[in-house]
């Protein structure tokens, strides 16, 4: 029997405020429906296992990043090894920023883990609303709520291109991709809304283990619910949020 796929959720108590635990749950459920056993390890600090098949880290306020970074630095060397070895990672919002090179927040400058080639400055406009992004994983829909600018290192590639929405980011890139690691602004949580992205990440993990993965009839109900939620987003994607 194949060993369970290990999904590591980093900083679940501090960086998961936008329902980000849902991302790990979706990965586990879709693997199980394909006949591939999976488990979730919620971890903080230097207690990382020796290996992982998928890694997720979620969003939070700047204060949460400040609290989480010292613990994440303890995990940094092993996390970097995983990324260099091709382990798929999904980092959302503040978790994405923490894995970058630097975060500027007013007078504070926080060095990130330096795993993702990106710098963030929280000065500037706030971007709030539904958003569409075209990426290798398909046409993705989600919600973004962040302030500032994101600058990729020379030669780095965005995760996708913003194509829809009124958040002020249309025509720009979303996030960053490095090897099989993805940093993104897409909240929601993003994976329940976008089965194609979940399947893309799982496909990378399965290929790394020499397994075959494909969504099938067992996934139909999850996909139907996602399609209904996406339809609601599409009906409102071009309308600004007046209150939040």
C-alpha positions in Angstrom: 0.0 0.0 0.0 1.3 3.4 -0.9 2.4 5.7 1.9 0.0 8.5 2.6 0.6 11.8 0.9 1.8 14.2 3.6 0.3 17.7 3.4 2.1 20.1 5.7 0.1 23.2 6.8 2.5 25.8 8.2 1.5 28.2 11.0 -2.1 27.1 11.2 -2.9 29.2 14.3 -1.4 32.5 13.0 -1.5 32.4 9.2 -4.9 30.9 8.2 -7.3 33.7 8.8 -9.0 33.6 5.4 -10.2 30.0 5.7 -6.8 28.7 4.6 -7.2 25.4 6.4 -9.7 24.7 3.6 -6.8 24.5 1.1 -5.2 21.6 3.0 -8.6 19.9 3.4 -9.3 20.1 -0.3 -5.9 18.6 -1.2 -6.5 15.7 1.2 -10.0 15.0 0.0 -9.2 15.1 -3.7 -6.3 12.7 -3.1 -8.5 10.4 -1.2 -11.3 10.4 -3.8 -8.6 9.4 -6.4 -7.7 6.4 -4.2 -4.5 8.0 -2.8 -4.3 8.1 1.0 -3.4 11.5 2.5 -2.7 13.1 5.9 -2.4 16.7 7.1 0.4 17.7 9.5 -0.3 21.1 11.1 3.1 22.4 12.2 4.8 25.5 13.6 8.5 26.2 14.1 11.2 23.7 13.7 9.1 20.6 14.1 9.0 19.8 10.4 9.0 16.1 9.3 11.9 14.8 7.2 9.7 15.0 4.0 6.5 16.4 2.6 4.5 15.9 -0.6 2.6 19.2 -0.5 3.0 22.4 1.6 0.5 25.1 2.3 0.7 28.4 4.3 -2.0 30.9 4.6 -2.8 34.6 5.2 -2.9 36.9 8.2 -2.3 40.5 9.3 1.1 42.0 9.6 1.2 41.3 13.3 0.7 37.6 12.6 3.6 37.6 10.2 5.8 39.3 12.8 4.8 36.5 15.3 5.3 33.7 12.8 8.6 34.7 11.2 10.9 33.7 14.1 9.3 30.2 14.0 9.4 30.0 10.2 13.1 30.9 10.2 13.7 27.7 12.3 11.9 25.8 9.6 13.6 27.7 6.7 16.5 25.4 5.9 14.3 22.3 5.5 11.6 24.2 3.8 14.1 25.5 1.3 15.4 21.9 0.7 11.9 20.8 -0.1 11.3 23.6 -2.6 14.6 23.0 -4.3 13.6 19.3 -4.5 10.4 20.1 -6.3 7.8 19.8 -3.5 4.7 21.8 -4.5 3.9 24.7 -2.2 0.9 27.1 -2.1 1.6 30.3 -0.1 -1.3 32.7 0.2 -1.2 36.4 1.1 0.9 37.1 4.2 2.3 33.6 4.0 3.5 34.3 0.5 5.1 37.6 1.8 6.9 35.8 4.6 8.6 33.4 2.2 9.8 36.3 0.1 13.0 38.4 0.5 11.7 41.5 2.4 8.5 43.0 3.8 8.3 46.8 4.3 5.5 48.0 6.6 5.7 51.7 7.4 9.1 52.2 9.1 9.5 48.5 9.8 11.6 46.3 7.4 11.3 42.5 8.0 13.6 40.1 6.2 11.7 37.2 4.9 12.9 33.6 4.4 14.2 34.4 1.0 12.7 31.3 -0.6 10.5 33.1 -3.1 12.1 35.9 -5.3 9.8 38.8 -4.3 9.8 41.9 -2.2 6.7 43.6 -0.7 6.0 47.2 0.3 2.8 47.8 2.2 2.8 51.5 1.2 0.3 52.3 -1.6 -3.3 51.5 -2.7 -5.5 48.8 -1.1 -6.8 46.2 -3.5 -10.1 44.7 -2.4 -12.6 42.6 -4.5 -13.1 39.6 -6.6 -10.4 38.9 -9.1 -9.7 36.6 -12.0 -6.2 35.2 -12.8 -5.1 33.2 -15.8 -2.4 30.7 -14.9 -1.0 27.4 -16.0 -3.5 25.8 -13.7 -6.4 27.4 -15.6 -8.7 30.4 -15.2 -8.8 31.1 -11.4 -11.4 33.1 -9.5 -11.0 34.3 -5.9 -10.9 37.3 -3.6 -8.0 39.7 -2.9 -7.5 42.1 0.0 -4.1 43.6 0.4 -2.3 46.9 0.3 1.0 47.9 -1.4 3.2 46.8 -4.2 4.8 43.4 -5.0 8.2 43.5 -6.9 9.6 40.3 -8.4 13.4 39.8 -8.6 14.9 40.1 -12.1 14.1 37.0 -14.1 11.3 35.8 -11.7 8.0 34.9 -13.2 4.5 35.7 -11.8 2.2 32.9 -11.0 -0.5 34.2 -13.4 -1.9 37.3 -15.1 -4.8 39.3 -13.6 -7.6 39.4 -16.2 -10.7 40.4 -14.3 -11.9 42.4 -11.4 -11.9 46.0 -10.1 -9.1 45.8 -7.6 -6.6 47.9 -9.5 -4.4 45.0 -10.4 -5.9 44.0 -13.8 -3.1 43.7 -16.4 -0.5 43.0 -13.8 0.9 39.7 -12.6 -0.3 37.8 -9.6 2.2 36.4 -7.1 5.3 34.5 -8.2 6.2 31.0 -9.2 9.6 29.3 -8.3 10.0 25.7 -9.3 6.8 24.0 -8.0 6.2 26.7 -5.3 3.5 29.3 -5.8 2.9 32.5 -4.0 -0.4 34.2 -4.7 -2.8 36.9 -3.5 -5.8 34.6 -4.2 -7.9 34.2 -1.1 -11.2 32.5 -0.5 -9.8 29.9 0.4 -8.6 29.5 -3.2 -8.6 25.7 -3.6 -12.2 25.0 -2.9 -13.1 27.6 -5.5 -10.6 26.4 -8.1 -10.4 22.6 -8.4 -8.1 23.0 -11.4 -5.5 24.6 -9.2 -5.9 21.9 -6.6 -5.5 19.2 -9.2 -2.5 21.0 -10.7 -0.7 21.0 -7.4 -1.7 17.4 -6.7 -0.5 16.4 -10.2 2.9 17.9 -9.5 3.1 16.0 -6.2 2.0 12.7 -7.8 4.5 13.0 -10.6 7.3 13.6 -8.1 6.3 10.3 -6.5 5.8 8.4 -9.7 2.0 8.1 -9.2 -0.8 8.8 -11.6 -3.5 11.3 -10.5 -6.7 12.2 -12.3 -10.0 13.7 -11.0 -12.9 11.5 -11.9 -16.6 10.8 -11.2 -15.9 10.8 -7.4 -14.9 14.4 -7.6 -18.1 15.6 -9.4 -19.9 16.8 -6.4 -17.0 18.9 -5.2 -16.6 20.3 -8.7 -20.3 21.1 -8.9 -20.2 23.1 -5.7 -17.1 25.0 -6.9 -18.8 25.8 -10.2 -21.8 27.3 -8.3 -19.5 29.5 -6.2 -17.5 30.6 -9.2 -20.7 31.6 -11.0 -21.6 33.9 -8.1 -18.2 35.5 -8.2 -18.5 36.0 -12.0 -21.8 37.8 -11.6 -20.2 40.3 -9.2 -16.6 40.4 -10.3 -16.9 43.8 -12.0 -18.6 45.5 -9.1 -16.5 47.4 -6.4 -16.9 46.7 -2.8 -18.3 49.8 -1.1 -18.1 48.4 2.5 -15.6 46.0 4.0 
